[in-house]
Amino acid sequence: MSSIPFSVLMCVYKNDNPTYFKQALESVSNQTVRPSEIVLVIDGPIPKETSDNINDFALKNKDIFNLIDLKVNVGHGKAKNIGLEKCTHELVAIMDSDDICTNDRFEKQLSYFKKHPETSILGGIISEFNKNINISLGERSLPSTHSEIKKFLKKRCPMNHMTVMFKKSKVIEAGGYLDWHYNEDYYLWIRMYLSGAIFSNLSDIIVYARVNDEFYLRRGGWKYFISESKLQYFMFKKNIINIFRLTFNILIRFFVQFVLPNKFRKWLFLNFFRK
């Protein structure tokens, strides 16, 4: 057990791959610092294989496992809010249902919070892979200091959501998770910025993130472009960005998310937005 208690929040729904989900669960429990609590939200009906994986995991981790079974799918934002309410500790680590933590992820994040107690939210680098975790498709590195992250937020999402550990009170203060098409996390970071939260990112890989061609498809199309454009306009209305930055951000997104074919968008992500 850690000297600093913390919760891990996960959500799973019917379309999550059962094998990948099992690997994600195992990576959360096989840590150098074991979580004090794992809160898992089942967002609506799930396949039997996923349910069996949950039951097996619960038997092995009954002392720290808290299961919330929603009979109807409510969506990512609402499911995370429901889970967050049930987290009993101030520090909460987010974990996606198909990614894999490094075995020292929580140890590194807790160490940072201990040294920098003023921090509201802490993320880190992700290494992206498809089928083989040892073959990296790229790393998504982000600014590490609060001042750098505040500047970056005006251009792009400044945190890798699947890596974050945050103070529950600071997220609730900003309004929690709210639905925003494929951008619930960016929307939350913007609102935390407005509420005065202190951001930081580790300069270490702490999560292996699974990607495939659907990942790049989700970052394209008219709906995604409109969602991103509205988010940029929200920042403009809140005086985070000026009219010139707003125009530039929307034009870039129109080209990348709507004009570019998926194969070129993938190439752009891997060669310009990743290391």
C-alpha positions as CSV (number, residue, x, y, z in Angstrom):
1,M,0.0,0.0,0.0
2,S,1.0,3.6,-0.7
3,S,1.6,6.0,2.2
4,I,-0.7,8.3,0.0
5,P,-4.0,6.6,-0.6
6,F,-5.4,6.9,-4.1
7,S,-8.1,5.6,-6.3
8,V,-8.0,4.3,-9.9
9,L,-11.0,5.0,-12.0
10,M,-11.9,2.9,-15.1
11,C,-14.9,2.5,-17.3
12,V,-15.8,-0.4,-19.6
13,Y,-18.7,-0.8,-22.2
14,K,-19.9,-3.3,-24.7
15,N,-17.5,-2.4,-27.6
16,D,-14.3,-2.7,-25.5
17,N,-12.1,-5.7,-26.5
18,P,-12.3,-8.3,-23.6
19,T,-8.7,-9.4,-24.0
20,Y,-7.3,-5.8,-24.1
21,F,-9.5,-4.9,-21.1
22,K,-8.1,-7.9,-19.1
23,Q,-4.5,-6.7,-19.9
24,A,-5.5,-3.1,-18.8
25,L,-6.8,-4.4,-15.5
26,E,-3.7,-6.5,-14.9
27,S,-1.4,-3.6,-15.5
28,V,-3.3,-1.6,-12.9
29,S,-2.9,-4.3,-10.2
30,N,0.7,-5.3,-11.1
31,Q,2.2,-2.1,-9.9
32,T,5.2,-1.3,-7.7
33,V,2.7,0.7,-5.6
34,R,-0.7,-1.0,-5.4
35,P,-3.8,1.2,-5.6
36,S,-5.8,1.8,-2.5
37,E,-9.0,1.4,-4.5
38,I,-10.0,0.5,-8.0
39,V,-13.4,1.9,-9.1
40,L,-14.8,0.2,-12.2
41,V,-17.9,1.5,-13.9
42,I,-19.7,-0.9,-16.2
43,D,-21.4,1.4,-18.7
44,G,-24.4,-0.7,-19.8
45,P,-24.7,-4.3,-20.9
46,I,-21.3,-6.0,-21.7
47,P,-20.3,-9.3,-23.3
48,K,-20.0,-12.4,-21.1
49,E,-16.2,-12.6,-21.7
50,T,-15.8,-9.1,-20.3
51,S,-18.0,-9.9,-17.4
52,D,-16.0,-13.1,-16.6
53,N,-12.8,-11.1,-16.7
54,I,-14.3,-8.7,-14.2
55,N,-15.4,-11.5,-11.9
56,D,-12.0,-13.1,-11.9
57,F,-10.3,-9.8,-11.2
58,A,-12.7,-9.0,-8.4
59,L,-12.0,-12.3,-6.7
60,K,-8.3,-11.6,-6.6
61,N,-8.6,-7.9,-5.6
62,K,-11.8,-7.9,-3.4
63,D,-10.1,-5.8,-0.8
64,I,-9.7,-2.8,-3.1
65,F,-12.3,-3.4,-5.9
66,N,-15.5,-1.3,-6.1
67,L,-17.8,-2.2,-9.0
68,I,-20.6,0.1,-10.3
69,D,-22.9,-1.7,-12.7
70,L,-25.0,0.6,-14.8
71,K,-27.9,-1.2,-16.5
72,V,-28.1,1.4,-19.3
73,N,-25.3,2.9,-21.3
74,V,-24.9,6.6,-20.3
75,G,-21.8,7.6,-22.2
76,H,-18.2,8.3,-21.3
77,G,-18.7,11.6,-19.6
78,K,-21.6,10.6,-17.3
79,A,-20.0,7.2,-16.5
80,K,-16.8,8.8,-15.4
81,N,-18.7,11.3,-13.3
82,I,-20.6,8.5,-11.6
83,G,-17.3,6.7,-10.9
84,L,-15.6,9.8,-9.7
85,E,-18.3,10.4,-7.1
86,K,-17.7,6.9,-5.7
87,C,-13.9,7.3,-5.5
88,T,-13.1,7.7,-1.8
89,H,-9.7,9.3,-2.1
90,E,-8.6,12.7,-3.1
91,L,-6.0,11.5,-5.6
92,V,-7.6,9.7,-8.5
93,A,-5.7,8.0,-11.4
94,I,-7.5,7.5,-14.8
95,M,-7.0,4.3,-16.7
96,D,-8.5,3.5,-20.1
97,S,-9.9,0.0,-20.8
98,D,-7.5,-1.0,-23.6
99,D,-4.2,0.6,-22.6
100,I,-1.3,-0.8,-20.4
101,C,0.4,1.0,-17.5
102,T,4.1,0.8,-16.9
103,N,4.5,-1.1,-13.7
104,D,5.9,2.0,-11.9
105,R,3.4,4.5,-13.2
106,F,1.7,5.1,-9.8
107,E,4.9,5.1,-7.9
108,K,6.3,7.9,-10.1
109,Q,3.1,10.0,-9.9
110,L,2.7,9.7,-6.2
111,S,6.3,10.6,-5.7
112,Y,5.7,13.8,-7.8
113,F,2.6,14.7,-5.8
114,K,4.5,14.2,-2.6
115,K,7.3,16.6,-3.7
116,H,4.8,19.1,-5.4
117,P,1.6,19.1,-3.3
118,E,0.3,22.2,-5.0
119,T,-0.2,20.2,-8.2
120,S,-3.8,19.6,-9.3
121,I,-3.3,17.3,-12.2
122,L,-0.3,15.2,-13.4
123,G,0.1,13.4,-16.7
124,G,2.9,11.8,-18.6
125,I,4.1,10.5,-22.0
126,I,2.3,7.7,-23.9
127,S,4.0,5.3,-26.2
128,E,1.5,4.2,-28.9
129,F,1.4,0.7,-30.3
130,N,-0.9,-1.5,-32.3
131,K,-0.5,-5.2,-31.7
132,N,3.0,-5.5,-30.2
133,I,3.8,-3.4,-27.2
134,N,7.5,-3.6,-28.0
135,I,7.0,-1.9,-31.4
136,S,6.3,1.8,-30.7
137,L,4.5,3.7,-33.5
138,G,5.4,7.0,-31.7
139,E,5.4,8.8,-28.5
140,R,3.1,11.7,-27.5
141,S,5.3,14.0,-25.4
142,L,3.8,17.1,-23.9
143,P,5.1,20.2,-22.1
144,S,6.0,19.5,-18.5
145,T,5.6,22.7,-16.6
146,H,2.5,24.6,-15.6
147,S,3.4,27.7,-17.7
148,E,4.3,25.6,-20.8
149,I,1.1,23.6,-20.5
150,K,-1.0,26.8,-20.2
151,K,0.5,28.0,-23.5
152,F,0.1,24.6,-25.2
153,L,-3.6,24.4,-24.2
154,K,-4.3,27.4,-26.4
155,K,-3.3,25.2,-29.4
156,R,-3.9,21.6,-28.6
157,C,-5.0,19.2,-25.8
158,P,-2.2,19.5,-23.2
159,M,-2.6,16.2,-21.3
160,N,-2.7,12.6,-22.3
161,H,-6.0,11.7,-20.6
162,M,-5.2,8.0,-20.0
163,T,-2.1,9.0,-18.0
164,V,-3.5,11.6,-15.6
165,M,-3.7,11.5,-11.8
166,F,-5.6,14.4,-10.3
167,K,-7.1,15.8,-7.2
168,K,-10.8,14.9,-7.1
169,S,-11.8,18.2,-5.6
170,K,-10.1,20.2,-8.4
171,V,-12.0,18.2,-11.1
172,I,-15.3,18.6,-9.2
173,E,-14.6,22.4,-8.8
174,A,-14.3,22.7,-12.6
175,G,-17.6,20.9,-13.1
176,G,-16.4,17.3,-13.6
177,Y,-16.6,15.4,-16.9
178,L,-19.2,16.9,-19.3
179,D,-20.1,15.5,-22.7
180,W,-18.4,17.0,-25.6
181,H,-18.0,14.8,-28.8
182,Y,-14.6,13.0,-28.5
183,N,-13.3,16.0,-26.5
184,E,-14.6,15.5,-22.9
185,D,-11.0,15.6,-21.6
186,Y,-9.8,18.7,-23.4
187,Y,-13.0,20.5,-22.3
188,L,-12.3,19.5,-18.7
189,W,-8.7,20.7,-18.9
190,I,-9.9,24.1,-20.2
191,R,-12.4,24.4,-17.4
192,M,-9.7,23.4,-14.9
193,Y,-7.4,26.1,-16.4
194,L,-10.2,28.7,-15.8
195,S,-10.6,27.5,-12.2
196,G,-6.9,28.0,-11.5
197,A,-5.7,24.4,-11.4
198,I,-2.0,23.7,-11.5
199,F,-0.9,21.4,-14.3
200,S,2.2,19.2,-14.8
201,N,3.4,16.3,-17.0
202,L,6.1,13.8,-16.3
203,S,8.9,13.4,-18.9
204,D,8.5,9.6,-18.7
205,I,6.5,7.1,-20.6
206,I,3.9,5.8,-18.1
207,V,1.2,4.3,-20.3
208,Y,1.3,2.2,-23.5
209,A,-1.6,3.4,-25.6
210,R,-3.2,1.1,-28.1
211,V,-4.0,2.7,-31.5
212,N,-5.3,1.4,-34.9
213,D,-6.7,2.9,-38.1
214,E,-10.0,3.7,-36.3
215,F,-8.0,6.0,-34.0
216,Y,-7.2,8.3,-36.9
217,L,-10.7,8.0,-38.4
218,R,-12.1,9.2,-35.1
219,R,-9.9,12.3,-35.4
220,G,-11.4,13.3,-38.7
221,G,-14.8,14.0,-40.3
222,W,-17.3,16.8,-40.1
223,K,-18.7,16.0,-36.6
224,Y,-15.2,15.9,-35.1
225,F,-14.3,19.2,-36.8
226,I,-17.4,20.9,-35.5
227,S,-16.8,19.6,-32.0
228,E,-13.2,20.9,-32.0
229,S,-14.3,24.3,-33.6
230,K,-16.9,24.8,-30.9
231,L,-14.3,24.1,-28.2
232,Q,-12.0,26.7,-29.8
233,Y,-14.8,29.2,-29.8
234,F,-15.5,28.4,-26.1
235,M,-11.9,29.3,-25.3
236,F,-12.3,32.5,-27.3
237,K,-15.5,33.5,-25.4
238,K,-13.6,32.8,-22.1
239,N,-10.7,35.1,-23.3
240,I,-8.2,32.3,-23.3
241,I,-7.4,32.8,-27.0
242,N,-7.8,35.9,-29.2
243,I,-9.4,36.1,-32.6
244,F,-6.2,35.4,-34.5
245,R,-5.5,32.2,-32.6
246,L,-9.1,31.2,-32.9
247,T,-9.0,31.6,-36.7
248,F,-5.6,29.8,-37.0
249,N,-6.7,26.9,-34.9
250,I,-10.0,26.4,-36.8
251,L,-8.2,26.6,-40.2
252,I,-5.6,24.0,-39.2
253,R,-8.3,21.7,-37.9
254,F,-10.4,22.1,-41.0
255,F,-7.5,21.0,-43.1
256,V,-6.4,18.1,-40.9
257,Q,-9.7,16.8,-39.7
258,F,-11.9,17.4,-42.8
259,V,-9.9,17.9,-45.9
260,L,-7.2,15.2,-45.4
261,P,-7.9,11.6,-46.3
262,N,-7.5,9.2,-43.4
263,K,-4.2,7.7,-44.6
264,F,-2.6,11.2,-44.9
265,R,-4.0,12.2,-41.5
266,K,-2.3,9.1,-40.1
267,W,1.0,10.0,-41.7
268,L,0.7,13.5,-40.4
269,F,0.1,12.4,-36.8
270,L,2.9,9.9,-36.9
271,N,5.5,12.2,-38.5
272,F,4.6,15.6,-37.0
273,F,2.5,15.1,-33.8
274,R,4.6,12.2,-32.5
275,K,8.2,11.6,-31.7
